[in-house]
Amino acid sequence: MKIAEELLKNFPVGRPPFQVDVKSALQHYIGRENIYYMHFTNGMSGGLFSVNGHPFVLINLNQSKNRIHWTEAHELAEFLLHYDTIYEPFGFSLKAEDLNREKRANMLAAEFLMPEKVIRAITADFAKLKIPSMKEPFIREIARKFSVSEIAVKTRLKNLKINIG
């Protein structure tokens, strides 16, 4: 995706750069003063909202570090994909349109955090080994490296049609 490639160039993290620094990119696009890290009890991970035409982001601190990282990436993706139609506060629904919007944001967030080129390079040699007992530890290591959940790694591999054994 062009958006992810541009962000990787402008907001790289890692040596060599292997993912987008989503926190810096989010601050750049939304503005540090418009990002609020709070403790929510309602189970909401985060949200991108518009108030008087200005975007702001809420991130729930009652999540794991990796989940917060994912939520930042998701909200950044939402902004970049849908900045012209940002939800009014609490305007999300379970309509197909909103669910598709969330799916697109998740796909872009995954590309920010686990770029296809990098994931393919990391998994190429391992997949050739075909050692079933090492699959879960390998997934855990990828999750640790990218600061995402194991579920996020498995979903990314599935969506990229990468079989590691």
C-alpha positions in Angstrom: 0.0 0.0 0.0 1.3 3.4 -1.0 0.2 5.0 2.3 2.2 2.5 4.4 5.3 2.8 2.2 5.2 6.6 2.6 4.8 6.4 6.3 7.6 3.8 6.6 9.9 6.3 4.8 8.8 9.3 6.9 8.3 7.6 10.3 10.6 4.5 10.4 11.3 2.5 13.6 13.8 -0.3 14.1 17.3 -1.1 12.7 17.0 -1.6 9.8 13.5 0.1 9.7 11.0 -2.6 9.9 7.7 -0.9 10.8 6.0 2.5 11.0 6.5 4.6 14.2 2.7 4.9 14.6 2.8 7.0 17.7 4.9 9.7 15.9 2.8 9.5 12.8 -0.4 9.8 14.8 1.0 12.8 16.6 2.1 14.4 13.3 -1.4 14.0 11.6 -3.7 14.4 14.6 -1.6 16.7 16.8 -0.1 15.6 20.2 -2.6 17.8 21.9 -5.5 16.0 20.3 -4.5 12.5 21.5 -5.9 11.4 24.9 -4.7 8.4 26.7 -7.3 7.5 29.4 -8.6 4.6 31.4 -12.0 3.4 30.1 -14.1 0.8 31.8 -16.5 0.2 28.9 -14.1 -2.0 26.9 -13.6 0.4 24.1 -10.0 0.2 22.7 -10.0 3.7 21.2 -11.6 5.9 18.8 -11.2 8.6 16.2 -13.7 11.4 16.5 -14.4 14.9 15.1 -15.5 17.8 17.3 -16.2 21.0 15.5 -14.2 19.8 12.5 -11.1 18.9 14.5 -10.0 15.2 14.8 -9.1 13.8 18.2 -8.2 10.3 19.3 -8.9 8.4 22.5 -6.8 5.5 23.5 -7.7 3.2 26.4 -4.9 2.6 28.8 -6.6 -0.4 30.3 -5.0 -2.6 27.6 -1.7 -4.3 27.2 1.2 -2.4 25.7 0.8 -4.3 22.5 -2.9 -3.7 22.2 -2.3 0.1 22.7 0.3 -0.1 19.9 -2.3 -1.8 17.7 -5.0 0.8 18.6 -2.7 3.7 17.8 -2.0 2.1 14.4 -5.7 1.4 13.8 -6.7 5.0 14.6 -4.0 6.4 12.4 -5.2 4.1 9.6 -8.8 5.3 10.2 -7.7 8.9 9.9 -5.7 8.4 6.7 -8.4 6.4 5.0 -11.4 8.2 6.2 -10.4 11.7 7.4 -13.2 13.2 5.4 -15.9 11.2 7.2 -14.6 10.9 10.7 -17.3 9.7 13.1 -19.0 12.2 15.2 -18.5 11.2 18.9 -20.0 7.7 19.5 -21.4 7.4 16.0 -20.1 3.9 15.3 -22.6 1.2 14.5 -22.6 -2.4 13.4 -23.8 -1.6 9.9 -22.0 -3.3 7.0 -20.5 0.1 6.0 -18.9 0.7 9.4 -17.7 -2.9 9.7 -16.0 -2.7 6.2 -14.4 0.6 7.3 -13.0 -1.1 10.4 -11.7 -4.0 8.3 -9.9 -1.6 5.9 -8.4 0.2 8.9 -7.2 -3.1 10.4 -5.6 -4.1 7.2 -3.7 -0.9 6.9 -2.8 -1.0 10.6 -1.3 -4.4 10.0 0.7 -3.1 7.1 2.0 -0.3 9.3 3.1 -2.7 12.1 4.0 -5.7 10.1 4.9 -4.6 6.5 4.4 -7.4 4.0 8.0 -7.2 2.6 9.4 -7.6 6.1 7.0 -10.4 7.2 7.8 -12.4 4.0 11.5 -12.0 4.6 11.3 -13.1 8.2 9.1 -16.1 7.5 10.6 -17.3 4.2 13.4 -19.4 5.7 11.4 -20.6 8.6 8.6 -21.9 6.4 11.1 -24.1 4.5 12.1 -25.8 7.7 8.6 -27.2 8.4 9.2 -27.8 12.1 5.7 -27.9 13.6 6.9 -27.8 17.2 8.6 -24.4 16.5 5.6 -22.7 15.0 4.1 -21.2 18.2 7.5 -20.0 19.6 8.2 -18.5 16.2 4.9 -16.6 16.2 5.6 -15.4 19.8 8.9 -14.1 18.6 7.4 -12.2 15.7 4.8 -10.7 18.0 7.5 -9.6 20.4 9.6 -8.1 17.7 6.7 -6.1 16.3 5.0 -5.3 19.6 1.7 -6.9 18.5 -0.4 -9.8 19.7 0.1 -13.4 18.6 -3.4 -13.2 17.2 -2.4 -10.1 15.1 0.6 -12.1 13.7 -1.5 -15.2 12.9 -4.1 -13.0 11.2 -1.5 -11.2 9.2 0.1 -14.4 8.1 -3.3 -15.8 7.1 -4.2 -12.6 5.1 -0.9 -12.7 3.3 -1.4 -16.5 2.7 1.9 -17.3 4.4 2.0 -20.8 5.8 4.8 -21.4 8.3 4.0 -25.1 9.0 
